[in-house]
Amino acid sequence: MEFRLPELGEGVTEGELIKWKVKEGDTVKDDQPICEVMTDKATIEIPSPFSGKIKQLVAKEGEIVKVHQLMVVAEVAGGASPSTSSAHSGGGSTHSTPAPVSSAAAIPAPAAKTSVSNSSDVLASPATRRLAREKGVELSSVAASGPHGRVLLQDIESALSGGSPAGAVSGAQRAKAFSPGEVERTPIRGMRKKIAEKMRQSKDKAAHFTYVEEADATELVRLRAQAKAIAEKRGIKLTYLPFILKAMVAALRQHPRLNSTLDEASNEIVTHHTYNISLSVQTEDGLTVPVIKHVEQKSIFELAREIADIVDRARKKKLVMEDFQGSTITLTNAGSIGGLFATPIINYPEVAILGFNKIFRKPVVINKGGKERLAIRDWTYFSISMDHRILDGAEAAEFMKTFVSYIENPSLLLLESL
């Protein structure tokens, strides 16, 4: 029988085959994960719609595979099942919906090896392999603590600190991983490839310009500190992000064109009156942008819970298609890392992206009633990149003026009935 790539979600016509989780000659069971496919939305684990033996893996790792394209030739005892015939006919699999990939995803049918002689045979994420290369660690010598013998980042760190006899690394290895003049070539695949494609598309399509404004965040810091104590009693981790999201909605209501997407096919600006804000999340595989939907309908604490959930699922590779659909504007946050401000790239076809940067203490001149005094305040910068084909510099300045007013006076958010 032949198994073809099933439908992956609305509007998704292809995906990159990240890796096979089986090999030729393996016997697989119905619903067993057989491969991981990355679309521009998410990484999806494809389950087998049959029980049988893998005769040929037709598609290759790193290949862009179209929906209904031949993936596997298999030998199925007793003939093909209805779901198999459906996949073969090109009508899409009628089997269970592909599941999001988790960090503890199933591995190929044979049992995990107790020892391996080559690092390429070791189960490990790209980030773990990169760290091992940088530190000169031989993966095959590291004691794995992850599921099914997977080497985790902490296993590398443990090996470097001498915490694992199997992962002991010599001083020479720690000093340098490569000899002088040596180069390393890494294929651009998976999430990094998708990021590259999206960034190139955005730069090719949108006419970027960035506007930066500073803000006195002292009252925001004070309000968050007060609310944080209440949130902790409810088991909620409260960051600044829910407040930023609420301030964005309040400002976007007064400047609605920023909450738009561009439909180039019809040559129309689509202005949205719901506020679905993509949030950039850094994972070990790269940056991903799941969506917080209907921000206008949710409280600060509800947003905090949802942000914590979506960040956790992003880092565990458990996001699903729906988590990436319907975005109207994006918030990117580099504040936890540092930096004064950045010039973010638009999440095309959106027309604007807001950058939130670190909050820091600094002396500033306060003018009240014509009298100046020096005070220590909590300070920050916000940067917004826009598509100059759709929005003008004045609109950026007016939006930022309104937005900053809510950051500097967060109690005003209560008057917005948000």
N, C-alpha and C positions, 0 to 999 in steps of 0.2 A: 504494500500500500504506500501511498504518498501522503505526506503531511505538509500542508501549506500554511504560511503565516496567517493567523486569523485576524479579524477586525480588532484594532487596538483602542478604538475610541473615536468619538465624533470628530471628523475632519482630519484624522491621522491616516496617512496613506503609506507611510514607510517608517522604518526604524533601523538603527545600527545594531547589528548582532555583537553584543559585548563579549559574551563567552558562552560556550557550550558547557552544560553541566553533566553531559553524558559523552561517551565516545563510541565509535563504531564497534559493534560486537556486544555492547551492553544490553542486558535485558531490563526493560523498564515496565513500570506498572501504570495503570490508568491514573491520571491526575498527578503523576510525579513531575516535578519541575525538570525541564530538559534544557532550557537556555534562558539567558537574560537579553532583552532587547530594549534599547534606549530610543525613545522618541524625543521630539522637542518639548514634550510635556513631562515625562517621567521615565524611570527605568522600570520595566515590567518583567516579571517572571512568567514565562510561558509554560503551562502545564501540558503534559502529554494527553491526547484524547484517546489513547489506545494502550493496551498491554501487549508487549511483544519484544522483538529483538531489533536493535538498530543495525541496519545493513549499510547505510551510507548517510553521512552528514554532508548534504549538498552545499549549503551556505557556509561561508568561511567567517571566522571571527574578524571583526573590523569591517565587514561588508555591509552596505546599505541594502536592506531587504524590503521589497515592496509587499504590501498586503496581498495575499493569495499567491505569493511566490513560493516555489518548491523549497522546502527546508530539509526534509528527512525522507528517506526511503526505508521502510521497515517491513519486517516479516511478522504478521499477526496470525496467531493460531485461530482457526475457525472462521477466517474471513474478516472483512472490515466491518466495524460497527457503523450505525447510522451517522454518528458524529464524524467518523473517519471519512465516509463517503462525501459528506457535506464539505469537508475541508478539501478533499480531492477534486471536487467539481468546481471549486473556485468560488463557492457561495459563502465562504467564511465558516469558521468552526461554530458548531452549536453547543460546544462544551462549555464548561464553567468559565466565567470571565477571568482573564489573566490577572494574577494577583501582584500587588506591589512587592518589590524585593525587600527583604528584611536582612539585617546583619547576620542572622542565624539561618540563612536560606539553606535549603537542602543541597547536598553535594552529589556528584555522580554516584551511580548505583553501587560500585564496589566500595568496600569499607575503606576508611581513611588509612593511609599508610602509617605505620608506627615510626618509620624512618625514611628519609629521602636523601638522595645523594646529590641532587641538583636543586638550586634555589628556585629555578623556574617551575619545579614541580610542587613547590610549597603553596598552600592556600594562604593568600594575603591580599589585602587591598592595594590599589596603586599608591596610596599615601604611605602605607607601611613599607612597600618595596622602595619607594623613593627615600624614606628615612634610612632604611638599611643601606642603600647605595651611598648616601651622603656620609654615613658613619662608618662605612667599611665593614658592615656586618654581613656574614654569610647566613642567609635565612635558614638554610638547611641545618644549621647548628643551633638554632634558637629553640628553646622550649616553648611550645605553643600552648596558650591557655584558652583560646577561642573554641567555639563549637566545631566539631569535626576536624580538629587539628589545625584550625586557622591561627596564624600568627597575627597578633594584635600590636598596635602601636606601643602599648605598655610593656609588651614582651621585649621589644627592641630596647626600650628604656631600661628595663630590668637587666637585660644582658649587658648594656653599657655600664650600669652601676655595679655590676658584679653580683647581682642578685640571682642569677640563674647559671649554674654550672654548665648547662648545655649551650648557653649563649655567650660564653666567655669570649671576649674580644681582646686581641693583643693591643699593646700601646701603639704599635706601628700602624695598625688598622685605624685606631682612633685618630691618629695624627693626619692621615690623608687616605682618601679612598681611590685616588687615581694618580697615575704617574704623570710627570710633566709632559705637556703636549698632547696628552690623551683627551679624546672627546667622547661624549656620550650622546647617542641619538635615541630619542623617545618618540614613538608613533603618537600622533595626535588622534586620540580615540575617545569614545565614551563622552562623559560630561564635558571634558575640556574641548572636544570637537564641537559639541552643541553650543557651548559658550562662544567659541570662535566664530561659528556661523552666525549666531544671533548678533554679536557685536559688529561683525562685518556688514550684515544686513542693515543694522541701525545706522552705521556710519555712511553706508552707501545711499540710504533712502532719506534720512532726516538731516536737516540743516541745523546742526547743534549750536546753541549758544548757552552760556552759563552765567547766572547772576548770583552774587553772594551777599548775604546780609548777616550782621551780628545781632545778638540778642542777650539781654540781661535775664538769665534763667534763675535768679535768686528765689523768686516766689514759686517757681516750678519745683525747684529742689526742696523748698520748705513743704509744699503741699504733698509731694511724693513721699517725703520722710514721715509725715503724719499718716498718710494713707497706707504706707508700707507696714506699719505696726498692726493696723486692722487687717490687712491682707494676710499677714503671716498667721494670724489666729484662724483664718479660714483656709489655710493651706495653700495660699496663692503667692507666687513669686511676682512681685510688682516692680517692673522696670519703668523707664521713662517712655517707652514706646507707645503704650496705650494713650498717654496724654498727647503725644505727638500726632497720633492718628486722629484723635478727636479734634485737635487744633487744625489739622489739615481739612477735615470735613467742614468745620465752621468757616474756614477761609474759602474753600472751594464753592460753597453755597453762594458766596458773594462774587466769585470769579469762576463761573461754571465752565468756561471754555478750556480751562486747564484739565478738567475731568473728561477728556475727550480721547477718541481714537480716530485714526484716519483710514477711511475706506477708499483706497486708491482705485479700486475697480470701478466704483461709481462716482469717483471724484467728489466725495462728501466728507464733511467733518461730522462725526457721530458724537454728540454731547450726551453724556450719561447722567441720569439723575438718581442713580444709586451709587454708592461709594464702595467699590471693591478694590482694596489697596493691596498690591503685591508687596511683599516684604522680603528683602534679600537676606538669604541665610547661607552662611559659609559652612560647607561640609568638607569632609576629607577628600572628596572627589572634585570639589569646585563649588562655585556659587550657583544657587538655585533660588527661584522666586515664586514660592507658593502664594496664594491669595487669601487675604482676610476679607470675607464677604460681608456686605451690609454693615459696615462700620458704624453708620449713622444710627442703627437700631440697637447697638450694644453698649453696656455700661463699661466703665474703666476696668472693673474686676472681671467682667465677662471677656473683654478683650485680652486681659492679662492671661487668663486661663487658655484662651484659644491660641495666643502667641506661643505660650510654653508648649502646648500640645503640638503645634505645627512645626516648631523648631526641633522638638524631640523626634518627631516622625521623619523629618527631613534628614537628620543625622543618622537615623537608623534605617534609612532607605525604605520607609513605609508610606510615602506619599502616594496618592492615587491620582488618576487623571483629573478628577473634579477639583483637586487642590490647585490646579494651574489654570482653570478656565474663568473667563469673565472679568479679568483685571481691567481697571479703568485708569489707574495711575500707580506709580511705584514709589516706595520709600526705601532708600538704602542707608544702612547704619554702620558707620565705621568708628563710632565713638568709643567702643570698648577697646579698640586697638590703639587709637590715638590719631594724631594728625590735626592740622588746623581746619582745613576744608579740602574738598576734592571737586572734580568736574565729572560727575557721573554720566554714563551713556544711557540714552533713552531706551526703555524697554519697548521697542517698536512692535505694533503700530500705535502705542500710546504717544502722547505729544509732550509729556512732562515727567520728570523724575526728581524727587526731592532728596537731598543728602543731609543726614543728621550726623553731626560730628561730636567730638568730646566736649564735655562740660568741665571747665577748669576755673580755679580761683585766681582773680587778678585785681590789682588796685585800679579803680576808675574814678573819674571826676563826676560827682553828682551835683546837679544844679537845681536847687529848689528855691523859688522866690527870688531869683537873681543872685543867690548866694551859693558859692561853690565850696564843696568839701570833698576830701578824698575818702573813699570807702573801699573795703574789700567785697567784691561781688562774685557770684557764680556766673560765668560767661560762656558763650558758645557761638558758633557760626553755622549757618544753614546755607546750602548751595542748591540751586535749582537749575537743571538743564532742560531746555525746551526746544521744540522744533520751530525754527524761525520761519518756516513756510506757513505755519498756522498761527503762531503767537509772536507778538512784538515785545521789545524790551520793556516798554511801559507796562505791559500786562504782567511781566515777571516782577517788576518793582512794586506794582500795586498789590499783587498777591502776597508778596513777601512782607510788605508793610502790614497787611491785615493779619497774616499768619503770625508774625512776630508779636503783634499786640496780644494774641491769645497765649503765647509762650510767656510773655512778661507779666500778663494778668490772667492766670489760668482760671481764676474764679469766674471770669466772664463766660466760660464754657457752660456754666450752670444756667445762664440767661438764654442760651441757644436752644434749650430743651432737647439736648442731645442724649 
